[in-house]
Amino acid sequence: MEVFQYVLRKLLAGIPLVLGVTLISFVLIVYFGPDKTYELLGKNPTADEIAEIRSQLGYDQPFVTRYMDYLREIVTLDFGSSESTDEKVSSILARTVPTSIALAIPGFVLGNLLGVVLALVAAYYRGFWVDKFIMGFAAVGMSISFLIAIIGFQILFSSSDGLDLLPVRGWDMSTPLQYIRYVTVPTLATVFVALGYNTRFYRAVIVEEMTRDHVRTARAFGVPPVQLFYRNILKNSMIPIVTRIMFSIPVIVISGSLLLESYFGIPGVGKVTYDAIVTGDQPILKAVVVLTAVLFVIAQLLADICYRVVDPRVSLK
């Protein structure tokens, strides 16, 4: 009952966030967005023809009326049809979101897991060559553009100048083997770039925890290094680690997939978003903005629940 009440409170608290995001997105994307009136008209349209098209598009409606229609679309999850393909937006998201999740999961999991492991090793050998090597590798990962990393791994694994082992473009999840073949290059590029940021952040958190009084006391009492790092350092570092992991989920699913899917031609929500930006497809853009806001609310909720899991002292209030 306590968890249910907490979840309900957090969901209600997330409503202002969603409303704020939708208001800003409505003003930028819809109200001041591209005017499609003349795209639907021939040459030298008459005033009556212009007025008729603007009425059909709803451009003649007041701001409040158009925004309330947008909120109605959010509540009913009915964003209409794509202006480019005439397919229902809900069908597009139902088809593309699972693809984006399948694309993002391997890089997301490996990037964070390896980041924590490398951070622990670097913190354990702080000041030694191992630490400097790991931090140097992290700095390289942070300094290289995501697009350059994608091109580099594609040349290495997918071109005739490299190993020529994996597909250059496309997507196939018909079998586990095909899925691995198509997801490997995007995953390697994601992990390479993410490791830089994750390792430096996690190392900073762990090193700060190593300076706490309870860690020095445990070390003075002869607690073995492995037990010290696991029970006294890593467990007490999980709050900021969980925060970073959870709040990177919306970014990975939407923003991260946008570049990967556009470059590799993967039919996910990122590719659809990119095409919608290029063509000015407002129904899809509105739906993606709402999806991103909802993901942030869910990420915040999951983060608070995970706080309770990793640290029993945290209460769900």
RORODO-92282 format. One record per residue (C-alpha): residue in one letter; x, y, z. Coordinates in nm, 2 decimals, always signed. Layout:
N
<r miti="a" east="X" north="Y" up="Z"/>
...
This chain:
317
<r miti="m" east="+0.00" north="+0.00" up="+0.00"/>
<r miti="e" east="+0.28" north="+0.24" up="+0.08"/>
<r miti="v" east="+0.45" north="+0.18" up="-0.25"/>
<r miti="f" east="+0.12" north="+0.22" up="-0.44"/>
<r miti="q" east="+0.05" north="+0.55" up="-0.26"/>
<r miti="y" east="+0.40" north="+0.67" up="-0.34"/>
<r miti="v" east="+0.38" north="+0.58" up="-0.70"/>
<r miti="l" east="+0.05" north="+0.76" up="-0.73"/>
<r miti="r" east="+0.19" north="+1.07" up="-0.57"/>
<r miti="k" east="+0.49" north="+1.07" up="-0.80"/>
<r miti="l" east="+0.27" north="+1.03" up="-1.10"/>
<r miti="l" east="+0.06" north="+1.32" up="-0.99"/>
<r miti="a" east="+0.37" north="+1.52" up="-0.92"/>
<r miti="g" east="+0.49" north="+1.45" up="-1.27"/>
<r miti="i" east="+0.18" north="+1.61" up="-1.43"/>
<r miti="p" east="+0.32" north="+1.97" up="-1.41"/>
<r miti="l" east="+0.64" north="+1.85" up="-1.58"/>
<r miti="v" east="+0.44" north="+1.70" up="-1.87"/>
<r miti="l" east="+0.22" north="+2.01" up="-1.89"/>
<r miti="g" east="+0.52" north="+2.24" up="-1.90"/>
<r miti="v" east="+0.70" north="+2.04" up="-2.16"/>
<r miti="t" east="+0.39" north="+2.01" up="-2.37"/>
<r miti="l" east="+0.32" north="+2.39" up="-2.35"/>
<r miti="i" east="+0.68" north="+2.48" up="-2.46"/>
<r miti="s" east="+0.67" north="+2.22" up="-2.74"/>
<r miti="f" east="+0.33" north="+2.34" up="-2.85"/>
<r miti="v" east="+0.45" north="+2.69" up="-2.88"/>
<r miti="l" east="+0.77" north="+2.60" up="-3.06"/>
<r miti="i" east="+0.65" north="+2.31" up="-3.28"/>
<r miti="v" east="+0.29" north="+2.39" up="-3.35"/>
<r miti="y" east="+0.20" north="+2.75" up="-3.29"/>
<r miti="f" east="+0.52" north="+2.90" up="-3.43"/>
<r miti="g" east="+0.61" north="+2.59" up="-3.63"/>
<r miti="p" east="+0.60" north="+2.56" up="-4.01"/>
<r miti="d" east="+0.29" north="+2.68" up="-4.19"/>
<r miti="k" east="+0.18" north="+2.40" up="-4.43"/>
<r miti="t" east="-0.10" north="+2.61" up="-4.59"/>
<r miti="y" east="+0.08" north="+2.68" up="-4.91"/>
<r miti="e" east="+0.23" north="+2.33" up="-4.94"/>
<r miti="l" east="-0.13" north="+2.20" up="-4.98"/>
<r miti="l" east="-0.23" north="+2.47" up="-5.24"/>
<r miti="g" east="-0.15" north="+2.51" up="-5.60"/>
<r miti="k" east="+0.00" north="+2.82" up="-5.76"/>
<r miti="n" east="-0.18" north="+3.15" up="-5.72"/>
<r miti="p" east="-0.44" north="+3.04" up="-5.46"/>
<r miti="t" east="-0.74" north="+3.26" up="-5.39"/>
<r miti="a" east="-0.82" north="+3.41" up="-5.05"/>
<r miti="d" east="-1.11" north="+3.17" up="-5.01"/>
<r miti="e" east="-0.89" north="+2.86" up="-5.08"/>
<r miti="i" east="-0.63" north="+2.98" up="-4.83"/>
<r miti="a" east="-0.90" north="+3.04" up="-4.57"/>
<r miti="e" east="-1.04" north="+2.69" up="-4.63"/>
<r miti="i" east="-0.71" north="+2.52" up="-4.59"/>
<r miti="r" east="-0.62" north="+2.71" up="-4.28"/>
<r miti="s" east="-0.96" north="+2.61" up="-4.13"/>
<r miti="q" east="-0.90" north="+2.25" up="-4.21"/>
<r miti="l" east="-0.55" north="+2.27" up="-4.05"/>
<r miti="g" east="-0.70" north="+2.45" up="-3.75"/>
<r miti="y" east="-0.47" north="+2.75" up="-3.79"/>
<r miti="d" east="-0.77" north="+2.99" up="-3.76"/>
<r miti="q" east="-0.84" north="+2.86" up="-3.40"/>
<r miti="p" east="-0.73" north="+3.06" up="-3.09"/>
<r miti="f" east="-0.42" north="+2.96" up="-2.91"/>
<r miti="v" east="-0.60" north="+2.82" up="-2.61"/>
<r miti="t" east="-0.83" north="+2.61" up="-2.83"/>
<r miti="r" east="-0.54" north="+2.46" up="-3.02"/>
<r miti="y" east="-0.35" north="+2.39" up="-2.70"/>
<r miti="m" east="-0.66" north="+2.22" up="-2.54"/>
<r miti="d" east="-0.69" north="+2.00" up="-2.85"/>
<r miti="y" east="-0.32" north="+1.91" up="-2.80"/>
<r miti="l" east="-0.39" north="+1.81" up="-2.43"/>
<r miti="r" east="-0.69" north="+1.61" up="-2.55"/>
<r miti="e" east="-0.46" north="+1.42" up="-2.78"/>
<r miti="i" east="-0.22" north="+1.35" up="-2.50"/>
<r miti="v" east="-0.50" north="+1.22" up="-2.26"/>
<r miti="t" east="-0.66" north="+1.00" up="-2.53"/>
<r miti="l" east="-0.32" north="+0.90" up="-2.68"/>
<r miti="d" east="-0.46" north="+0.99" up="-3.02"/>
<r miti="f" east="-0.22" north="+1.21" up="-3.21"/>
<r miti="g" east="-0.39" north="+1.16" up="-3.54"/>
<r miti="s" east="-0.20" north="+1.05" up="-3.85"/>
<r miti="s" east="+0.14" north="+1.13" up="-3.99"/>
<r miti="e" east="+0.13" north="+1.41" up="-4.24"/>
<r miti="s" east="+0.39" north="+1.23" up="-4.45"/>
<r miti="t" east="+0.27" north="+0.87" up="-4.46"/>
<r miti="d" east="-0.09" north="+0.91" up="-4.33"/>
<r miti="e" east="-0.03" north="+0.62" up="-4.09"/>
<r miti="k" east="-0.17" north="+0.65" up="-3.74"/>
<r miti="v" east="+0.10" north="+0.80" up="-3.50"/>
<r miti="s" east="+0.01" north="+0.54" up="-3.23"/>
<r miti="s" east="+0.08" north="+0.26" up="-3.48"/>
<r miti="i" east="+0.41" north="+0.42" up="-3.58"/>
<r miti="l" east="+0.52" north="+0.44" up="-3.21"/>
<r miti="a" east="+0.40" north="+0.09" up="-3.14"/>
<r miti="r" east="+0.62" north="-0.03" up="-3.43"/>
<r miti="t" east="+0.93" north="+0.18" up="-3.37"/>
<r miti="v" east="+0.97" north="+0.21" up="-2.99"/>
<r miti="p" east="+1.05" north="-0.17" up="-2.94"/>
<r miti="t" east="+1.31" north="-0.14" up="-3.21"/>
<r miti="s" east="+1.48" north="+0.16" up="-3.04"/>
<r miti="i" east="+1.47" north="-0.02" up="-2.71"/>
<r miti="a" east="+1.63" north="-0.34" up="-2.86"/>
<r miti="l" east="+1.89" north="-0.11" up="-3.02"/>
<r miti="a" east="+1.97" north="+0.08" up="-2.70"/>
<r miti="i" east="+1.97" north="-0.20" up="-2.43"/>
<r miti="p" east="+2.31" north="-0.36" up="-2.51"/>
<r miti="g" east="+2.50" north="-0.04" up="-2.53"/>
<r miti="f" east="+2.32" north="+0.10" up="-2.22"/>
<r miti="v" east="+2.38" north="-0.20" up="-2.01"/>
<r miti="l" east="+2.74" north="-0.26" up="-2.12"/>
<r miti="g" east="+2.83" north="+0.11" up="-2.10"/>
<r miti="n" east="+2.71" north="+0.14" up="-1.74"/>
<r miti="l" east="+2.84" north="-0.20" up="-1.62"/>
<r miti="l" east="+3.18" north="-0.16" up="-1.77"/>
<r miti="g" east="+3.19" north="+0.21" up="-1.65"/>
<r miti="v" east="+3.14" north="+0.09" up="-1.29"/>
<r miti="v" east="+3.40" north="-0.18" up="-1.31"/>
<r miti="l" east="+3.66" north="+0.05" up="-1.47"/>
<r miti="a" east="+3.58" north="+0.32" up="-1.21"/>
<r miti="l" east="+3.63" north="+0.07" up="-0.93"/>
<r miti="v" east="+3.97" north="-0.05" up="-1.07"/>
<r miti="a" east="+4.08" north="+0.31" up="-1.13"/>
<r miti="a" east="+3.98" north="+0.41" up="-0.78"/>
<r miti="y" east="+4.15" north="+0.11" up="-0.63"/>
<r miti="y" east="+4.48" north="+0.19" up="-0.81"/>
<r miti="r" east="+4.43" north="+0.57" up="-0.77"/>
<r miti="g" east="+4.74" north="+0.76" up="-0.87"/>
<r miti="f" east="+4.91" north="+0.46" up="-1.03"/>
<r miti="w" east="+4.95" north="+0.39" up="-1.40"/>
<r miti="v" east="+4.64" north="+0.17" up="-1.42"/>
<r miti="d" east="+4.43" north="+0.47" up="-1.30"/>
<r miti="k" east="+4.60" north="+0.70" up="-1.54"/>
<r miti="f" east="+4.56" north="+0.46" up="-1.83"/>
<r miti="i" east="+4.18" north="+0.42" up="-1.76"/>
<r miti="m" east="+4.13" north="+0.79" up="-1.72"/>
<r miti="g" east="+4.33" north="+0.86" up="-2.04"/>
<r miti="f" east="+4.10" north="+0.61" up="-2.23"/>
<r miti="a" east="+3.80" north="+0.78" up="-2.08"/>
<r miti="a" east="+3.93" north="+1.12" up="-2.19"/>
<r miti="v" east="+3.97" north="+0.99" up="-2.54"/>
<r miti="g" east="+3.62" north="+0.85" up="-2.54"/>
<r miti="m" east="+3.48" north="+1.19" up="-2.43"/>
<r miti="s" east="+3.67" north="+1.39" up="-2.68"/>
<r miti="i" east="+3.57" north="+1.19" up="-2.99"/>
<r miti="s" east="+3.25" north="+1.28" up="-3.16"/>
<r miti="f" east="+2.98" north="+1.01" up="-3.15"/>
<r miti="l" east="+2.95" north="+1.03" up="-3.53"/>
<r miti="i" east="+3.32" north="+0.98" up="-3.57"/>
<r miti="a" east="+3.30" north="+0.67" up="-3.34"/>
<r miti="i" east="+3.02" north="+0.53" up="-3.55"/>
<r miti="i" east="+3.21" north="+0.58" up="-3.87"/>
<r miti="g" east="+3.53" north="+0.44" up="-3.72"/>
<r miti="f" east="+3.36" north="+0.12" up="-3.60"/>
<r miti="q" east="+3.17" north="+0.08" up="-3.92"/>
<r miti="i" east="+3.49" north="+0.10" up="-4.13"/>
<r miti="l" east="+3.66" north="-0.14" up="-3.89"/>
<r miti="f" east="+3.39" north="-0.41" up="-3.89"/>
<r miti="s" east="+3.17" north="-0.35" up="-4.19"/>
<r miti="s" east="+3.39" north="-0.23" up="-4.48"/>
<r miti="s" east="+3.62" north="-0.40" up="-4.72"/>
<r miti="d" east="+3.90" north="-0.19" up="-4.58"/>
<r miti="g" east="+3.84" north="-0.35" up="-4.24"/>
<r miti="l" east="+3.72" north="-0.69" up="-4.12"/>
<r miti="d" east="+3.40" north="-0.68" up="-4.34"/>
<r miti="l" east="+3.22" north="-0.91" up="-4.09"/>
<r miti="l" east="+2.90" north="-0.71" up="-4.01"/>
<r miti="p" east="+2.63" north="-0.54" up="-4.22"/>
<r miti="v" east="+2.68" north="-0.18" up="-4.31"/>
<r miti="r" east="+2.32" north="-0.07" up="-4.27"/>
<r miti="g" east="+1.98" north="-0.20" up="-4.19"/>
<r miti="w" east="+1.81" north="-0.40" up="-3.92"/>
<r miti="d" east="+1.70" north="-0.75" up="-3.87"/>
<r miti="m" east="+1.57" north="-0.92" up="-3.55"/>
<r miti="s" east="+1.43" north="-1.24" up="-3.72"/>
<r miti="t" east="+1.68" north="-1.45" up="-3.53"/>
<r miti="p" east="+1.91" north="-1.39" up="-3.23"/>
<r miti="l" east="+2.22" north="-1.42" up="-3.46"/>
<r miti="q" east="+2.08" north="-1.16" up="-3.70"/>
<r miti="y" east="+2.00" north="-0.93" up="-3.41"/>
<r miti="i" east="+2.36" north="-0.96" up="-3.28"/>
<r miti="r" east="+2.51" north="-0.90" up="-3.63"/>
<r miti="y" east="+2.31" north="-0.58" up="-3.68"/>
<r miti="v" east="+2.33" north="-0.44" up="-3.32"/>
<r miti="t" east="+2.70" north="-0.50" up="-3.27"/>
<r miti="v" east="+2.85" north="-0.19" up="-3.45"/>
<r miti="p" east="+2.59" north="+0.06" up="-3.30"/>
<r miti="t" east="+2.66" north="-0.10" up="-2.96"/>
<r miti="l" east="+3.04" north="-0.07" up="-2.98"/>
<r miti="a" east="+3.01" north="+0.30" up="-3.08"/>
<r miti="t" east="+2.77" north="+0.37" up="-2.80"/>
<r miti="v" east="+2.98" north="+0.19" up="-2.54"/>
<r miti="f" east="+3.30" north="+0.36" up="-2.66"/>
<r miti="v" east="+3.16" north="+0.71" up="-2.61"/>
<r miti="a" east="+2.95" north="+0.63" up="-2.30"/>
<r miti="l" east="+3.24" north="+0.47" up="-2.12"/>
<r miti="g" east="+3.43" north="+0.80" up="-2.12"/>
<r miti="y" east="+3.16" north="+0.99" up="-1.94"/>
<r miti="n" east="+3.04" north="+0.71" up="-1.72"/>
<r miti="t" east="+3.39" north="+0.60" up="-1.60"/>
<r miti="r" east="+3.49" north="+0.95" up="-1.50"/>
<r miti="f" east="+3.17" north="+1.02" up="-1.32"/>
<r miti="y" east="+3.16" north="+0.69" up="-1.14"/>
<r miti="r" east="+3.52" north="+0.71" up="-1.04"/>
<r miti="a" east="+3.47" north="+1.06" up="-0.90"/>
<r miti="v" east="+3.17" north="+0.93" up="-0.69"/>
<r miti="i" east="+3.37" north="+0.62" up="-0.57"/>
<r miti="v" east="+3.68" north="+0.83" up="-0.48"/>
<r miti="e" east="+3.47" north="+1.07" up="-0.28"/>
<r miti="e" east="+3.32" north="+0.78" up="-0.09"/>
<r miti="m" east="+3.67" north="+0.64" up="-0.02"/>
<r miti="t" east="+3.74" north="+0.95" up="+0.19"/>
<r miti="r" east="+3.45" north="+0.90" up="+0.43"/>
<r miti="d" east="+3.52" north="+0.83" up="+0.79"/>
<r miti="h" east="+3.35" north="+0.49" up="+0.79"/>
<r miti="v" east="+3.58" north="+0.37" up="+0.51"/>
<r miti="r" east="+3.89" north="+0.48" up="+0.69"/>
<r miti="t" east="+3.77" north="+0.31" up="+1.01"/>
<r miti="a" east="+3.69" north="-0.01" up="+0.82"/>
<r miti="r" east="+4.03" north="+0.00" up="+0.66"/>
<r miti="a" east="+4.20" north="+0.06" up="+1.00"/>
<r miti="f" east="+4.02" north="-0.25" up="+1.14"/>
<r miti="g" east="+4.17" north="-0.46" up="+0.86"/>
<r miti="v" east="+3.86" north="-0.52" up="+0.64"/>
<r miti="p" east="+3.97" north="-0.70" up="+0.32"/>
<r miti="p" east="+3.99" north="-0.47" up="+0.01"/>
<r miti="v" east="+3.73" north="-0.66" up="-0.18"/>
<r miti="q" east="+3.48" north="-0.65" up="+0.10"/>
<r miti="l" east="+3.57" north="-0.29" up="+0.17"/>
<r miti="f" east="+3.50" north="-0.18" up="-0.19"/>
<r miti="y" east="+3.18" north="-0.38" up="-0.21"/>
<r miti="r" east="+3.01" north="-0.32" up="+0.12"/>
<r miti="n" east="+3.16" north="+0.01" up="+0.24"/>
<r miti="i" east="+3.22" north="+0.20" up="-0.08"/>
<r miti="l" east="+3.02" north="+0.07" up="-0.38"/>
<r miti="k" east="+2.70" north="+0.02" up="-0.19"/>
<r miti="n" east="+2.72" north="+0.37" up="-0.05"/>
<r miti="s" east="+2.79" north="+0.51" up="-0.39"/>
<r miti="m" east="+2.48" north="+0.37" up="-0.55"/>
<r miti="i" east="+2.26" north="+0.67" up="-0.50"/>
<r miti="p" east="+2.44" north="+0.90" up="-0.76"/>
<r miti="i" east="+2.51" north="+0.60" up="-0.98"/>
<r miti="v" east="+2.14" north="+0.50" up="-0.99"/>
<r miti="t" east="+2.05" north="+0.86" up="-1.05"/>
<r miti="r" east="+2.28" north="+0.89" up="-1.36"/>
<r miti="i" east="+2.16" north="+0.55" up="-1.50"/>
<r miti="m" east="+1.79" north="+0.62" up="-1.46"/>
<r miti="f" east="+1.79" north="+0.97" up="-1.60"/>
<r miti="s" east="+2.00" north="+0.86" up="-1.90"/>
<r miti="i" east="+1.72" north="+0.63" up="-2.01"/>
<r miti="p" east="+1.51" north="+0.89" up="-2.20"/>
<r miti="v" east="+1.82" north="+1.04" up="-2.35"/>
<r miti="i" east="+1.94" north="+0.70" up="-2.47"/>
<r miti="v" east="+1.60" north="+0.59" up="-2.61"/>
<r miti="i" east="+1.52" north="+0.91" up="-2.79"/>
<r miti="s" east="+1.83" north="+1.13" up="-2.85"/>
<r miti="g" east="+2.09" north="+0.86" up="-2.87"/>
<r miti="s" east="+1.89" north="+0.65" up="-3.11"/>
<r miti="l" east="+1.82" north="+0.95" up="-3.34"/>
<r miti="l" east="+2.18" north="+0.96" up="-3.47"/>
<r miti="l" east="+2.23" north="+0.58" up="-3.47"/>
<r miti="e" east="+1.91" north="+0.50" up="-3.65"/>
<r miti="s" east="+1.94" north="+0.79" up="-3.90"/>
<r miti="y" east="+2.30" north="+0.68" up="-3.99"/>
<r miti="f" east="+2.23" north="+0.30" up="-4.01"/>
<r miti="g" east="+1.88" north="+0.33" up="-4.15"/>
<r miti="i" east="+1.73" north="+0.15" up="-3.85"/>
<r miti="p" east="+1.34" north="+0.18" up="-3.84"/>
<r miti="g" east="+1.31" north="+0.30" up="-3.48"/>
<r miti="v" east="+1.16" north="+0.60" up="-3.31"/>
<r miti="g" east="+1.49" north="+0.80" up="-3.36"/>
<r miti="k" east="+1.47" north="+0.75" up="-3.74"/>
<r miti="v" east="+1.10" north="+0.85" up="-3.74"/>
<r miti="t" east="+1.18" north="+1.16" up="-3.53"/>
<r miti="y" east="+1.46" north="+1.26" up="-3.77"/>
<r miti="d" east="+1.23" north="+1.23" up="-4.07"/>
<r miti="a" east="+0.96" north="+1.42" up="-3.89"/>
<r miti="i" east="+1.20" north="+1.71" up="-3.81"/>
<r miti="v" east="+1.31" north="+1.72" up="-4.18"/>
<r miti="t" east="+0.96" north="+1.71" up="-4.31"/>
<r miti="g" east="+0.79" north="+1.91" up="-4.04"/>
<r miti="d" east="+0.56" north="+1.63" up="-3.95"/>
<r miti="q" east="+0.39" north="+1.79" up="-3.64"/>
<r miti="p" east="+0.18" north="+1.49" up="-3.52"/>
<r miti="i" east="+0.49" north="+1.27" up="-3.48"/>
<r miti="l" east="+0.69" north="+1.55" up="-3.32"/>
<r miti="k" east="+0.42" north="+1.62" up="-3.07"/>
<r miti="a" east="+0.39" north="+1.25" up="-2.98"/>
<r miti="v" east="+0.77" north="+1.21" up="-2.94"/>
<r miti="v" east="+0.79" north="+1.52" up="-2.71"/>
<r miti="v" east="+0.52" north="+1.38" up="-2.49"/>
<r miti="l" east="+0.69" north="+1.03" up="-2.49"/>
<r miti="t" east="+1.01" north="+1.19" up="-2.38"/>
<r miti="a" east="+0.84" north="+1.38" up="-2.10"/>
<r miti="v" east="+0.66" north="+1.07" up="-1.98"/>
<r miti="l" east="+0.99" north="+0.87" up="-1.99"/>
<r miti="f" east="+1.15" north="+1.13" up="-1.76"/>
<r miti="v" east="+0.87" north="+1.10" up="-1.51"/>
<r miti="i" east="+0.90" north="+0.72" up="-1.52"/>
<r miti="a" east="+1.27" north="+0.75" up="-1.48"/>
<r miti="q" east="+1.23" north="+0.97" up="-1.17"/>
<r miti="l" east="+0.98" north="+0.72" up="-1.02"/>
<r miti="l" east="+1.21" north="+0.42" up="-1.09"/>
<r miti="a" east="+1.51" north="+0.61" up="-0.95"/>
<r miti="d" east="+1.33" north="+0.68" up="-0.62"/>
<r miti="i" east="+1.22" north="+0.32" up="-0.59"/>
<r miti="c" east="+1.58" north="+0.20" up="-0.66"/>
<r miti="y" east="+1.71" north="+0.44" up="-0.39"/>
<r miti="r" east="+1.50" north="+0.24" up="-0.14"/>
<r miti="v" east="+1.63" north="-0.09" up="-0.28"/>
<r miti="v" east="+2.00" north="+0.00" up="-0.26"/>
<r miti="d" east="+1.97" north="+0.20" up="+0.06"/>
<r miti="p" east="+1.71" north="+0.08" up="+0.32"/>
<r miti="r" east="+1.76" north="+0.41" up="+0.50"/>
<r miti="v" east="+1.57" north="+0.59" up="+0.22"/>
<r miti="s" east="+1.20" north="+0.62" up="+0.28"/>
<r miti="l" east="+0.93" north="+0.65" up="+0.02"/>
<r miti="k" east="+0.78" north="+0.98" up="+0.12"/>
